[in-house]
Amino acid sequence: MENFFLTIHLIVALILIGLVLMQRSEGGIGLGGGGGGGGATSGRPPASAMTKFTWLFALAFLGTSITLTIIAASNSADESVITGELPAAGAPAPLEIPLAPLGADAPAAPPPAE
C-alpha cells in the first residue's frame, strides 16, 4: 500500500513541478515566457485552468504526503530503527565495550607539535 501511495506521490510531484514551471510569471521572466506589464490599471486576472489544476495537484500532493506519513508512522511503531525488528524478550542485552581508563602511561594531553 505504501508503494502505491509513493508512486502516486511522485507522479503528482512531477506534474506539479511542470505546472508551476509552465505558468506565466507575475513579475519576472519565467519559463512560461513574458511577465505582467504592471501598472496601476492591471488587476489580478481571473483564475485560469492552469491555476485551478495547480491548486488541485497541490492539494493532492499534500494529501499523499499526509497519507505516507501516517503509513510510515504505523509501520515503524513495531520495528527498531537500527535492526528493523524488536529484540526477543529472552534475548541477552548487547555487549558494551568499556573505555580504557587513563592510566599512568597514557598521556593526559596530545604531544606538542614540533
C-alpha positions as CSV (number, residue, x, y, z in Angstrom):
1,M,0.0,0.0,0.0
2,E,2.9,2.3,0.8
3,N,4.4,1.7,-2.6
4,F,1.2,2.6,-4.3
5,F,0.9,6.0,-2.5
6,L,4.6,6.7,-3.0
7,T,4.2,6.1,-6.8
8,I,1.1,8.4,-6.9
9,H,3.0,11.0,-4.8
10,L,6.0,11.0,-7.2
11,I,3.7,11.4,-10.2
12,V,1.8,14.2,-8.6
13,A,5.1,15.9,-7.6
14,L,6.4,15.8,-11.2
15,I,3.1,17.1,-12.6
16,L,3.0,19.9,-10.1
17,I,6.6,20.9,-10.9
18,G,5.7,21.0,-14.6
19,L,2.5,23.1,-14.0
20,V,4.4,25.6,-11.9
21,L,7.2,26.0,-14.4
22,M,4.7,26.5,-17.3
23,Q,2.7,29.2,-15.6
24,R,3.1,32.8,-16.5
25,S,5.3,34.8,-14.2
26,E,3.7,37.8,-12.4
27,G,6.8,39.9,-12.2
28,G,9.9,38.4,-13.6
29,I,10.7,36.2,-16.5
30,G,9.8,32.6,-16.0
31,L,9.8,29.6,-18.2
32,G,6.2,30.4,-19.3
33,G,7.6,33.5,-21.1
34,G,6.8,37.1,-20.5
35,G,5.6,38.8,-17.4
36,G,2.8,41.1,-16.5
37,G,3.2,44.6,-17.7
38,G,2.3,46.0,-14.3
39,G,0.9,49.5,-13.8
40,A,-2.0,50.9,-11.9
41,T,-4.7,49.5,-14.2
42,S,-3.5,45.9,-14.3
43,G,-5.6,43.9,-11.9
44,R,-5.4,40.3,-11.0
45,P,-6.8,38.2,-13.8
46,P,-9.4,35.5,-13.1
47,A,-8.1,32.0,-12.2
48,S,-7.3,30.1,-15.4
49,A,-7.5,26.4,-15.9
50,M,-3.8,26.2,-15.3
51,T,-4.2,27.8,-11.9
52,K,-7.0,25.5,-10.9
53,F,-5.0,22.4,-11.9
54,T,-2.1,23.7,-9.9
55,W,-4.3,24.0,-6.8
56,L,-5.7,20.6,-7.5
57,F,-2.3,18.9,-7.7
58,A,-1.0,20.9,-4.7
59,L,-3.9,19.5,-2.6
60,A,-3.2,16.0,-4.0
61,F,0.5,16.4,-3.1
62,L,-0.5,17.5,0.4
63,G,-2.9,14.6,0.8
64,T,-0.4,11.9,-0.4
65,S,2.3,13.5,1.9
66,I,0.0,13.1,4.9
67,T,-1.1,9.6,3.9
68,L,2.6,8.5,3.5
69,T,3.4,10.0,6.9
70,I,0.6,8.1,8.6
71,I,1.5,4.8,6.9
72,A,5.2,5.2,7.8
73,A,4.3,6.0,11.4
74,S,2.1,3.0,11.7
75,N,4.8,0.7,10.1
76,S,7.6,2.0,12.3
77,A,5.7,1.5,15.6
78,D,6.6,-2.2,15.6
79,E,10.2,-2.1,14.5
80,S,13.6,-0.9,15.7
81,V,15.3,1.8,13.6
82,I,18.7,0.0,13.7
83,T,17.8,-3.7,13.2
84,G,14.4,-3.4,11.6
85,E,12.9,-5.6,14.3
86,L,12.4,-5.6,18.1
87,P,14.7,-7.8,20.1
88,A,13.2,-11.0,21.5
89,A,12.0,-11.0,25.1
90,G,14.6,-13.5,26.3
91,A,17.5,-12.2,24.2
92,P,20.6,-11.0,26.1
93,A,21.5,-7.4,26.1
94,P,24.2,-6.3,23.6
95,L,27.7,-6.3,25.0
96,E,29.1,-2.9,26.0
97,I,32.7,-2.1,25.2
98,P,34.3,-0.4,28.1
99,L,36.5,2.6,27.5
100,A,40.1,2.2,28.5
101,P,40.8,4.1,31.7
102,L,43.5,6.7,31.7
103,G,46.5,5.2,33.5
104,A,49.9,6.5,34.4
105,D,51.3,5.6,31.0
106,A,48.5,7.3,29.0
107,P,49.2,10.9,28.0
108,A,46.9,13.5,29.6
109,A,47.2,15.8,26.6
110,P,48.3,15.3,23.0
111,P,52.0,15.6,22.4
112,P,53.3,19.1,21.5
113,A,53.8,19.9,17.8
114,E,57.3,20.0,16.6
